[in-house]
Amino acid sequence: MVQEPRVNQGLLRYITSNYTGKAVEVGVGRRPETAAALSRNSFTVVCTDVEPRDTPEDVEFHVDDVRDPDLDIYRDADVVYSLRPPYELHHALADVAAAAHADLLLKPLGSEGTPLDHELVNAEGEALYLVEHG
């Protein structure tokens, strides 16, 4: 796997080692690089954000608010993930993942915690919060 700038390498390797199929990134913002890297690794990738965002051609995008989600977007996902999500969205992210019967991976902002019942995963030095639903 070629290392690319702006791709969260720990998260990328964790997902490619533990999941197959569909991955949904919530809150992609202006950084679709990790989603694009997953797509190049044979994942079907969907990104969401509350505002329209540019994503690579092979990455599906939907405007969606995780606090009032369109659950069809998340259907058949193996994993839902979010990079540096605001603390106040953690419960909504867990609810969406649970509804999709998908695991949830959160890459927190710095040393920020989470109110969720989770497992702390060390993904090549990256701290990830894992909530299993799948």
SULGIZI-V283105 format. One line per field, one symbol per residue. phi: phi as a letter, one per 20 degrees, with the letter a starting at -180 (. if undefined). psi: psi as a letter, one per 30 degrees, with the letter a starting at -180 (. if undefined). burial: # if it has 16 or more other ideal C-beta (glycine too) atoms within 10 Angstrom, else .. Layout:
BEGIN
phi = ???
psi = ???
burial = ???
END
This chain:
BEGIN
phi = .ffdfmeffffgffffecccndcdeemfldceffffffffdmeeccdcafcgcecggedfccfbdffbfefffegmfebdcbelfggfegfffffffffeldfddddfflefebeefbdededlneeceddecf
psi = kkkkkgkjeeeeeeefffllckkkkkhebgigeeeeeeefhgkkkkkllflklkllegjkkkkkjffiljfeefkgkekklkjhkkeffeeeeeeeeeefhllkkkjljbgkakfljlkkkjihfkkkkkjkf.
burial = ......##########..#..#######..#########...#######...#.#...####.#.#..#...##..#######.#...##.#######.#.#######.....#...#....#..#.####.#.
END
